Each structure stands twice: as C-alpha cells, then as structure tokens.
Amino acid sequence: MADGGYAVSPERPPATKESRSRSPFARPSMKRWARLLPREALDEIVRQAEAGYPEEICGMVIGRPGAPETYRVRQVANVANREPQDDPTGTPRDARTAYKMDPLGQLAVLREADREGWEPVLFYHSHPDHGAYFSRMDRERALMTDGDPIWPGATYLVVSVMGGSVSEVAAYGWDRGSRDFVPTHACG
C-alpha cells in the first residue's frame, strides 16, 4: 500500500460505473499531492488525459525543483502512430497502447526550461483502459543504457483513464537502493 491507504498495483480490477463516476481527487490524501504538484497542474494533466482518450497522452512539467509555484505543464505530441514500435514481447504498439514523445516537441520544452533556469520535474503519460502502473516499457524509456535514470530527480506520473474518465493517478520516483522506480503517490 502506498501512503494514504491506496493500493498501487499493475493488476487493477476492471473499473465499475460507480468507480468511474467518483473523482479520484476527492480524497484527504490529495493534500500529499500538493507537495509534488500544484492542484492546477494535476487538473490540467487530467484534462489532457481525458481529452486524448482513447489514445495515450504525454508531456512534462518543468520548473524549479521544490518550487511548485514555478511549475508549468507542457503537453508533448505522442508520435506513436507515426512511428510504430514493438513492446518488449514484440507486440506492435500504437498511440492507443504506447507513447513516444515527439523529439522536437520535447526539445522545445527542454529549451524553455533551460531559458528559465528550470528543469524537468515530472514526466507524465496516460494509460487508456489500464491501471496507473509503471510498465516495463515506461521503465526502459526512463533509463539510460547503463541502467541509471535519465532524469534521476524527476517524478513519473501515470494517469489511468477508464472509458474516458480518469480513475487513478500514481507517481513513481527513482530509488537508489533498489535501483528501480517505486510508487511515491497514488489516488483512485
């Protein structure tokens, strides 16, 4: 269980009509999220995820680490449909089941951060009709070839969108001890 009593599991049971209509953010643990991400930023990411359904959306939050008032949400185009890929088992993937940030869009956001003296503090993407787990492919995208994280201080946010409505949000961070990404926040 993650802090706040919410289970974080890659094997989330199917959403029910009742669970889809409940906001995952109407919970006392949302106060914990304020330390990670301002409510307005989280609301913007949720809006993007629901608007992008049934495809995955992706983006970055840039700002000065530890200074949420500087955080800016920047959606980056998902080019998975233009550049199809295979998952680790060789199954073809497109934007309904994978994301690939547009390299030029990502570069533009990184340049904006650099101009402001900021850095990426969070990377996000959605999982349409799947839970908010950090998949093997998500992990591979976040690591360099030597197994170290590309952005060691950044958080990775995964948004579960079931039937067009956000049902779960989970955040993952790099744990040096286990050399893996571990849950840091969850609700839903």
FIKOLZA-1660 file (N, C-alpha, C; in steps of 0.1 Angstrom, whole numbers, plus 5000, padded with zeros to 4 digits):
% residues 188
   i   px   py   pz ch aa at
   1 5008 4988 5000  A  M  N
   1 5000 5000 5000  A  M CA
   1 5009 5012 5000  A  M  C
   2 5005 5022 4992  A  A  N
   2 5012 5035 4992  A  A CA
   2 5006 5043 5004  A  A  C
   3 5014 5053 5008  A  D  N
   3 5009 5062 5019  A  D CA
   3 4995 5066 5015  A  D  C
   4 4986 5068 5025  A  G  N
   4 4973 5072 5022  A  G CA
   4 4963 5060 5021  A  G  C
   5 4968 5048 5021  A  G  N
   5 4960 5036 5021  A  G CA
   5 4955 5032 5007  A  G  C
   6 4961 5037 4996  A  Y  N
   6 4957 5033 4983  A  Y CA
   6 4966 5023 4977  A  Y  C
   7 4960 5012 4972  A  A  N
   7 4968 5002 4966  A  A CA
   7 4974 5006 4953  A  A  C
   8 4986 5003 4950  A  V  N
   8 4993 5006 4938  A  V CA
   8 4997 4992 4932  A  V  C
   9 4990 4988 4921  A  S  N
   9 4992 4975 4916  A  S CA
   9 4991 4975 4901  A  S  C
  10 4999 4968 4894  A  P  N
  10 4997 4967 4879  A  P CA
  10 4985 4959 4876  A  P  C
  11 4979 4951 4885  A  E  N
  11 4968 4943 4883  A  E CA
  11 4955 4949 4888  A  E  C
  12 4952 4961 4883  A  R  N
  12 4940 4968 4888  A  R CA
  12 4927 4961 4883  A  R  C
  13 4917 4959 4892  A  P  N
  13 4905 4952 4887  A  P CA
  13 4898 4962 4877  A  P  C
  14 4889 4956 4869  A  P  N
  14 4882 4965 4859  A  P CA
  14 4874 4975 4866  A  P  C
  15 4873 4987 4860  A  A  N
  15 4865 4998 4866  A  A CA
  15 4851 4995 4865  A  A  C
  16 4843 5000 4875  A  T  N
  16 4829 4999 4875  A  T CA
  16 4823 5012 4872  A  T  C
  17 4810 5012 4869  A  K  N
  17 4803 5025 4866  A  K CA
  17 4805 5034 4878  A  K  C
  18 4804 5029 4890  A  E  N
  18 4805 5037 4902  A  E CA
  18 4819 5043 4904  A  E  C
  19 4829 5034 4901  A  S  N
  19 4843 5039 4903  A  S CA
  19 4846 5050 4892  A  S  C
  20 4841 5049 4880  A  R  N
  20 4843 5059 4870  A  R CA
  20 4837 5072 4873  A  R  C
  21 4826 5072 4880  A  S  N
  21 4819 5085 4883  A  S CA
  21 4825 5092 4896  A  S  C
  22 4833 5085 4903  A  R  N
  22 4839 5090 4915  A  R CA
  22 4852 5097 4912  A  R  C
  23 4854 5109 4916  A  S  N
  23 4867 5116 4914  A  S CA
  23 4878 5110 4922  A  S  C
  24 4889 5106 4917  A  P  N
  24 4900 5101 4925  A  P CA
  24 4906 5112 4933  A  P  C
  25 4902 5124 4931  A  F  N
  25 4909 5135 4938  A  F CA
  25 4901 5141 4950  A  F  C
  26 4890 5135 4953  A  A  N
  26 4881 5139 4964  A  A CA
  26 4885 5131 4976  A  A  C
  27 4898 5130 4979  A  R  N
  27 4902 5122 4990  A  R CA
  27 4912 5130 4999  A  R  C
  28 4912 5127 5012  A  P  N
  28 4920 5135 5020  A  P CA
  28 4935 5135 5016  A  P  C
  29 4940 5124 5010  A  S  N
  29 4954 5123 5006  A  S CA
  29 4958 5133 4996  A  S  C
  30 4949 5140 4990  A  M  N
  30 4952 5150 4979  A  M CA
  30 4961 5160 4985  A  M  C
  31 4961 5162 4998  A  K  N
  31 4970 5172 5005  A  K CA
  31 4984 5168 5003  A  K  C
  32 4987 5155 5002  A  R  N
  32 5000 5150 5000  A  R CA
  32 5005 5153 4986  A  R  C
  33 4996 5154 4976  A  W  N
  33 4999 5157 4963  A  W CA
  33 5004 5171 4961  A  W  C
  34 5000 5180 4970  A  A  N
  34 5003 5194 4968  A  A CA
  34 5018 5196 4969  A  A  C
  35 5025 5187 4977  A  R  N
  35 5040 5188 4978  A  R CA
  35 5046 5184 4965  A  R  C
  36 5040 5175 4957  A  L  N
  36 5045 5170 4944  A  L CA
  36 5041 5179 4933  A  L  C
  37 5029 5184 4932  A  L  N
  37 5024 5190 4921  A  L CA
  37 5012 5199 4925  A  L  C
  38 5012 5212 4921  A  P  N
  38 5000 5220 4924  A  P CA
  38 4987 5214 4918  A  P  C
  39 4976 5217 4925  A  R  N
  39 4963 5211 4920  A  R CA
  39 4960 5216 4906  A  R  C
  40 4963 5228 4902  A  E  N
  40 4960 5233 4889  A  E CA
  40 4968 5225 4878  A  E  C
  41 4980 5221 4882  A  A  N
  41 4988 5213 4872  A  A CA
  41 4983 5199 4871  A  A  C
  42 4979 5193 4882  A  L  N
  42 4973 5180 4882  A  L CA
  42 4960 5180 4874  A  L  C
  43 4952 5190 4876  A  D  N
  43 4939 5191 4869  A  D CA
  43 4941 5193 4854  A  D  C
  44 4952 5200 4850  A  E  N
  44 4955 5201 4836  A  E CA
  44 4959 5188 4830  A  E  C
  45 4967 5180 4837  A  I  N
  45 4971 5167 4832  A  I CA
  45 4959 5158 4830  A  I  C
  46 4950 5158 4840  A  V  N
  46 4938 5150 4840  A  V CA
  46 4930 5154 4828  A  V  C
  47 4928 5168 4826  A  R  N
  47 4920 5172 4814  A  R CA
  47 4926 5167 4801  A  R  C
  48 4939 5168 4800  A  Q  N
  48 4946 5163 4788  A  Q CA
  48 4944 5148 4786  A  Q  C
  49 4945 5141 4797  A  A  N
  49 4943 5126 4796  A  A CA
  49 4929 5122 4791  A  A  C
  50 4919 5129 4797  A  E  N
  50 4905 5126 4793  A  E CA
  50 4903 5131 4779  A  E  C
  51 4908 5142 4775  A  A  N
  51 4906 5147 4761  A  A CA
  51 4913 5139 4751  A  A  C
  52 4924 5133 4754  A  G  N
  52 4932 5124 4745  A  G CA
  52 4927 5110 4744  A  G  C
  53 4918 5106 4753  A  Y  N
  53 4913 5092 4753  A  Y CA
  53 4906 5090 4739  A  Y  C
  54 4908 5078 4733  A  P  N
  54 4914 5066 4738  A  P CA
  54 4929 5064 4735  A  P  C
  55 4936 5075 4732  A  E  N
  55 4950 5074 4730  A  E CA
  55 4957 5079 4742  A  E  C
  56 4970 5074 4743  A  E  N
  56 4978 5079 4754  A  E CA
  56 4983 5093 4751  A  E  C
  57 4983 5101 4761  A  I  N
  57 4989 5115 4760  A  I CA
  57 5002 5115 4768  A  I  C
  58 5010 5125 4766  A  C  N
  58 5023 5125 4773  A  C CA
  58 5028 5140 4774  A  C  C
  59 5037 5142 4783  A  G  N
  59 5042 5156 4785  A  G CA
  59 5051 5157 4796  A  G  C
  60 5055 5169 4800  A  M  N
  60 5064 5172 4810  A  M CA
  60 5059 5184 4819  A  M  C
  61 5064 5184 4831  A  V  N
  61 5062 5195 4839  A  V CA
  61 5076 5201 4842  A  V  C
  62 5078 5213 4839  A  I  N
  62 5091 5220 4841  A  I CA
  62 5090 5230 4852  A  I  C
  63 5101 5233 4858  A  G  N
  63 5101 5244 4868  A  G CA
  63 5113 5242 4877  A  G  C
  64 5114 5250 4888  A  R  N
  64 5125 5249 4897  A  R CA
  64 5121 5238 4908  A  R  C
  65 5129 5228 4909  A  P  N
  65 5126 5217 4918  A  P CA
  65 5123 5223 4932  A  P  C
  66 5113 5218 4938  A  G  N
  66 5109 5222 4952  A  G CA
  66 5102 5236 4952  A  G  C
  67 5099 5242 4940  A  A  N
  67 5092 5254 4940  A  A CA
  67 5080 5253 4931  A  A  C
  68 5069 5247 4936  A  P  N
  68 5057 5244 4928  A  P CA
  68 5051 5256 4921  A  P  C
  69 5053 5268 4926  A  E  N
  69 5047 5280 4920  A  E CA
  69 5054 5282 4906  A  E  C
  70 5065 5276 4903  A  T  N
  70 5071 5278 4890  A  T CA
  70 5067 5267 4880  A  T  C
  71 5061 5257 4885  A  Y  N
  71 5058 5245 4876  A  Y CA
  71 5049 5249 4865  A  Y  C
  72 5052 5244 4853  A  R  N
  72 5044 5246 4841  A  R CA
  72 5042 5233 4834  A  R  C
  73 5030 5230 4831  A  V  N
  73 5026 5217 4824  A  V CA
  73 5028 5220 4809  A  V  C
  74 5035 5211 4802  A  R  N
  74 5037 5212 4788  A  R CA
  74 5034 5198 4781  A  R  C
  75 5023 5198 4774  A  Q  N
  75 5020 5185 4767  A  Q CA
  75 5029 5184 4755  A  Q  C
  76 5033 5172 4752  A  V  N
  76 5042 5169 4740  A  V CA
  76 5034 5159 4732  A  V  C
  77 5034 5161 4719  A  A  N
  77 5027 5152 4710  A  A CA
  77 5032 5138 4711  A  A  C
  78 5022 5129 4711  A  N  N
  78 5025 5114 4711  A  N CA
  78 5027 5110 4696  A  N  C
  79 5039 5106 4692  A  V  N
  79 5041 5103 4678  A  V CA
  79 5041 5088 4676  A  V  C
  80 5035 5080 4685  A  A  N
  80 5035 5066 4684  A  A CA
  80 5028 5061 4672  A  A  C
  81 5018 5069 4667  A  N  N
  81 5011 5065 4655  A  N CA
  81 5020 5067 4642  A  N  C
  82 5028 5077 4643  A  R  N
  82 5037 5080 4631  A  R CA
  82 5049 5071 4631  A  R  C
  83 5053 5067 4643  A  E  N
  83 5065 5058 4645  A  E CA
  83 5061 5046 4653  A  E  C
  84 5054 5036 4647  A  P  N
  84 5050 5024 4654  A  P CA
  84 5062 5017 4660  A  P  C
  85 5060 5011 4671  A  Q  N
  85 5070 5004 4679  A  Q CA
  85 5065 4991 4684  A  Q  C
  86 5074 4982 4688  A  D  N
  86 5070 4970 4695  A  D CA
  86 5072 4971 4709  A  D  C
  87 5064 4964 4717  A  D  N
  87 5066 4963 4732  A  D CA
  87 5077 4953 4734  A  D  C
  88 5082 4951 4746  A  P  N
  88 5093 4942 4749  A  P CA
  88 5090 4927 4744  A  P  C
  89 5078 4924 4742  A  T  N
  89 5075 4910 4738  A  T CA
  89 5073 4909 4723  A  T  C
  90 5075 4921 4716  A  G  N
  90 5074 4921 4701  A  G CA
  90 5060 4924 4696  A  G  C
  91 5051 4927 4705  A  T  N
  91 5037 4931 4701  A  T CA
  91 5037 4945 4695  A  T  C
  92 5031 4947 4683  A  P  N
  92 5031 4960 4678  A  P CA
  92 5022 4970 4687  A  P  C
  93 5027 4982 4688  A  R  N
  93 5020 4992 4696  A  R CA
  93 5018 5005 4688  A  R  C
  94 5007 5012 4691  A  D  N
  94 5004 5025 4686  A  D CA
  94 5000 5034 4697  A  D  C
  95 4994 5046 4694  A  A  N
  95 4991 5055 4704  A  A CA
  95 4980 5051 4714  A  A  C
  96 4973 5040 4711  A  R  N
  96 4963 5035 4720  A  R CA
  96 4969 5027 4731  A  R  C
  97 4981 5022 4729  A  T  N
  97 4988 5014 4739  A  T CA
  97 5002 5018 4742  A  T  C
  98 5007 5029 4736  A  A  N
  98 5020 5033 4739  A  A CA
  98 5022 5048 4737  A  A  C
  99 5032 5054 4741  A  Y  N
  99 5035 5068 4738  A  Y CA
  99 5050 5069 4734  A  Y  C
 100 5052 5079 4726  A  K  N
 100 5066 5083 4722  A  K CA
 100 5065 5098 4721  A  K  C
 101 5072 5105 4730  A  M  N
 101 5072 5119 4729  A  M CA
 101 5079 5124 4716  A  M  C
 102 5072 5133 4709  A  D  N
 102 5078 5139 4697  A  D CA
 102 5092 5145 4701  A  D  C
 103 5103 5141 4695  A  P  N
 103 5116 5146 4699  A  P CA
 103 5117 5161 4698  A  P  C
 104 5112 5167 4687  A  L  N
 104 5112 5181 4685  A  L CA
 104 5104 5189 4696  A  L  C
 105 5093 5183 4699  A  G  N
 105 5084 5189 4710  A  G CA
 105 5091 5188 4723  A  G  C
 106 5097 5177 4726  A  Q  N
 106 5104 5175 4739  A  Q CA
 106 5116 5185 4739  A  Q  C
 107 5123 5186 4728  A  L  N
 107 5135 5196 4728  A  L CA
 107 5130 5210 4730  A  L  C
 108 5119 5214 4725  A  A  N
 108 5113 5227 4727  A  A CA
 108 5110 5230 4741  A  A  C
 109 5105 5220 4748  A  V  N
 109 5102 5221 4763  A  V CA
 109 5115 5222 4771  A  V  C
 110 5124 5214 4767  A  L  N
 110 5137 5214 4774  A  L CA
 110 5144 5228 4772  A  L  C
 111 5143 5233 4760  A  R  N
 111 5149 5247 4758  A  R CA
 111 5142 5257 4766  A  R  C
 112 5129 5256 4767  A  E  N
 112 5121 5266 4775  A  E CA
 112 5126 5265 4789  A  E  C
 113 5127 5253 4794  A  A  N
 113 5132 5251 4808  A  A CA
 113 5146 5257 4810  A  A  C
 114 5155 5255 4801  A  D  N
 114 5168 5260 4801  A  D CA
 114 5169 5275 4801  A  D  C
 115 5160 5281 4793  A  R  N
 115 5160 5296 4792  A  R CA
 115 5156 5302 4806  A  R  C
 116 5147 5295 4813  A  E  N
 116 5141 5300 4826  A  E CA
 116 5150 5296 4838  A  E  C
 117 5160 5287 4835  A  G  N
 117 5168 5282 4846  A  G CA
 117 5161 5271 4854  A  G  C
 118 5152 5264 4847  A  W  N
 118 5144 5254 4853  A  W CA
 118 5149 5240 4848  A  W  C
 119 5142 5230 4852  A  E  N
 119 5145 5216 4847  A  E CA
 119 5132 5208 4847  A  E  C
 120 5132 5197 4840  A  P  N
 120 5120 5188 4841  A  P CA
 120 5119 5183 4855  A  P  C
 121 5107 5184 4861  A  V  N
 121 5105 5179 4875  A  V CA
 121 5096 5167 4874  A  V  C
 122 5088 5166 4863  A  L  N
 122 5079 5155 4862  A  L CA
 122 5076 5151 4847  A  L  C
 123 5075 5138 4844  A  F  N
 123 5071 5134 4831  A  F CA
 123 5058 5126 4833  A  F  C
 124 5049 5128 4824  A  Y  N
 124 5036 5122 4826  A  Y CA
 124 5031 5115 4813  A  Y  C
 125 5022 5105 4815  A  H  N
 125 5015 5099 4803  A  H CA
 125 5003 5092 4809  A  H  C
 126 4994 5089 4799  A  S  N
 126 4982 5082 4804  A  S CA
 126 4982 5067 4799  A  S  C
 127 4974 5059 4806  A  H  N
 127 4971 5045 4802  A  H CA
 127 4956 5044 4800  A  H  C
 128 4952 5044 4787  A  P  N
 128 4938 5043 4784  A  P CA
 128 4933 5028 4787  A  P  C
 129 4923 5027 4795  A  D  N
 129 4917 5014 4799  A  D CA
 129 4926 5005 4805  A  D  C
 130 4936 5010 4812  A  H  N
 130 4946 5002 4820  A  H CA
 130 4949 5010 4833  A  H  C
 131 4954 5003 4843  A  G  N
 131 4958 5009 4855  A  G CA
 131 4969 5019 4854  A  G  C
 132 4972 5026 4865  A  A  N
 132 4982 5036 4866  A  A CA
 132 4995 5030 4871  A  A  C
 133 5000 5019 4864  A  Y  N
 133 5012 5012 4869  A  Y CA
 133 5024 5017 4860  A  Y  C
 134 5036 5015 4865  A  F  N
 134 5048 5019 4858  A  F CA
 134 5052 5006 4851  A  F  C
 135 5050 5006 4837  A  S  N
 135 5052 4993 4830  A  S CA
 135 5067 4992 4827  A  S  C
 136 5070 4980 4822  A  R  N
 136 5084 4977 4818  A  R CA
 136 5089 4987 4807  A  R  C
 137 5080 4990 4798  A  M  N
 137 5083 4999 4787  A  M CA
 137 5085 5013 4793  A  M  C
 138 5077 5017 4803  A  D  N
 138 5079 5030 4809  A  D CA
 138 5092 5031 4816  A  D  C
 139 5096 5020 4822  A  R  N
 139 5109 5020 4829  A  R CA
 139 5120 5021 4819  A  R  C
 140 5120 5013 4808  A  E  N
 140 5130 5014 4798  A  E CA
 140 5132 5028 4792  A  E  C
 141 5121 5035 4790  A  R  N
 141 5122 5048 4785  A  R CA
 141 5128 5058 4795  A  R  C
 142 5127 5055 4807  A  A  N
 142 5132 5065 4818  A  A CA
 142 5147 5062 4821  A  A  C
 143 5153 5051 4816  A  L  N
 143 5166 5047 4819  A  L CA
 143 5176 5049 4807  A  L  C
 144 5189 5052 4811  A  M  N
 144 5199 5052 4801  A  M CA
 144 5203 5038 4798  A  M  C
 145 5212 5036 4789  A  T  N
 145 5216 5022 4785  A  T CA
 145 5224 5016 4797  A  T  C
 146 5230 5024 4806  A  D  N
 146 5238 5018 4817  A  D CA
 146 5229 5015 4829  A  D  C
 147 5216 5017 4828  A  G  N
 147 5206 5014 4838  A  G CA
 147 5204 5025 4848  A  G  C
 148 5210 5036 4847  A  D  N
 148 5208 5048 4855  A  D CA
 148 5197 5056 4849  A  D  C
 149 5189 5063 4858  A  P  N
 149 5178 5072 4852  A  P CA
 149 5183 5083 4844  A  P  C
 150 5176 5087 4834  A  I  N
 150 5180 5098 4826  A  I CA
 150 5178 5111 4834  A  I  C
 151 5167 5112 4841  A  W  N
 151 5164 5124 4850  A  W CA
 151 5162 5118 4864  A  W  C
 152 5173 5116 4872  A  P  N
 152 5172 5110 4885  A  P CA
 152 5163 5117 4895  A  P  C
 153 5162 5130 4894  A  G  N
 153 5153 5137 4904  A  G CA
 153 5139 5139 4900  A  G  C
 154 5136 5135 4887  A  A  N
 154 5122 5137 4882  A  A CA
 154 5113 5126 4887  A  A  C
 155 5100 5130 4888  A  T  N
 155 5089 5120 4891  A  T CA
 155 5082 5116 4878  A  T  C
 156 5077 5104 4878  A  Y  N
 156 5070 5099 4866  A  Y CA
 156 5055 5097 4870  A  Y  C
 157 5046 5104 4864  A  L  N
 157 5032 5103 4867  A  L CA
 157 5025 5095 4856  A  L  C
 158 5017 5085 4861  A  V  N
 158 5009 5077 4852  A  V CA
 158 4994 5079 4855  A  V  C
 159 4986 5082 4845  A  V  N
 159 4972 5085 4847  A  V CA
 159 4964 5074 4840  A  V  C
 160 4956 5067 4848  A  S  N
 160 4947 5057 4843  A  S CA
 160 4934 5063 4838  A  S  C
 161 4930 5061 4825  A  V  N
 161 4917 5066 4820  A  V CA
 161 4909 5055 4816  A  V  C
 162 4898 5052 4823  A  M  N
 162 4889 5041 4820  A  M CA
 162 4876 5047 4814  A  M  C
 163 4874 5043 4802  A  G  N
 163 4862 5047 4795  A  G CA
 163 4861 5062 4793  A  G  C
 164 4872 5069 4792  A  G  N
 164 4872 5083 4790  A  G CA
 164 4873 5092 4803  A  G  C
 165 4872 5085 4815  A  S  N
 165 4873 5093 4827  A  S CA
 165 4885 5088 4835  A  S  C
 166 4893 5097 4841  A  V  N
 166 4904 5094 4849  A  V CA
 166 4899 5086 4862  A  V  C
 167 4905 5074 4864  A  S  N
 167 4901 5066 4876  A  S CA
 167 4912 5065 4886  A  S  C
 168 4925 5067 4882  A  E  N
 168 4936 5065 4891  A  E CA
 168 4948 5073 4886  A  E  C
 169 4955 5078 4896  A  V  N
 169 4968 5085 4892  A  V CA
 169 4978 5080 4902  A  V  C
 170 4990 5077 4897  A  A  N
 170 5001 5072 4905  A  A CA
 170 5014 5079 4901  A  A  C
 171 5023 5082 4910  A  A  N
 171 5036 5088 4908  A  A CA
 171 5047 5078 4912  A  A  C
 172 5057 5078 4904  A  Y  N
 172 5069 5069 4907  A  Y CA
 172 5082 5077 4907  A  Y  C
 173 5091 5074 4916  A  G  N
 173 5104 5080 4916  A  G CA
 173 5115 5070 4917  A  G  C
 174 5127 5074 4914  A  W  N
 174 5138 5065 4914  A  W CA
 174 5143 5063 4928  A  W  C
 175 5145 5050 4931  A  D  N
 175 5150 5046 4944  A  D CA
 175 5164 5041 4942  A  D  C
 176 5174 5048 4947  A  R  N
 176 5188 5044 4945  A  R CA
 176 5191 5030 4952  A  R  C
 177 5185 5027 4963  A  G  N
 177 5188 5015 4970  A  G CA
 177 5184 5002 4962  A  G  C
 178 5171 5003 4956  A  S  N
 178 5167 4991 4948  A  S CA
 178 5170 4993 4933  A  S  C
 179 5175 5005 4930  A  R  N
 179 5178 5008 4916  A  R CA
 179 5166 5005 4907  A  R  C
 180 5155 5010 4911  A  D  N
 180 5142 5009 4904  A  D CA
 180 5133 5020 4907  A  D  C
 181 5122 5022 4899  A  F  N
 181 5112 5032 4902  A  F CA
 181 5102 5026 4911  A  F  C
 182 5099 5034 4922  A  V  N
 182 5089 5029 4932  A  V CA
 182 5078 5039 4933  A  V  C
 183 5066 5034 4938  A  P  N
 183 5055 5043 4940  A  P CA
 183 5058 5054 4950  A  P  C
 184 5054 5066 4948  A  T  N
 184 5056 5077 4957  A  T CA
 184 5042 5083 4962  A  T  C
 185 5033 5083 4952  A  H  N
 185 5020 5089 4955  A  H CA
 185 5010 5081 4947  A  H  C
 186 4997 5079 4952  A  A  N
 186 4987 5073 4944  A  A CA
 186 4973 5077 4950  A  A  C
 187 4964 5078 4941  A  C  N
 187 4950 5080 4945  A  C CA
 187 4941 5074 4934  A  C  C
 188 4929 5070 4938  A  G  N
 188 4920 5065 4928  A  G CA
 188 4914 5052 4933  A  G  C
% end
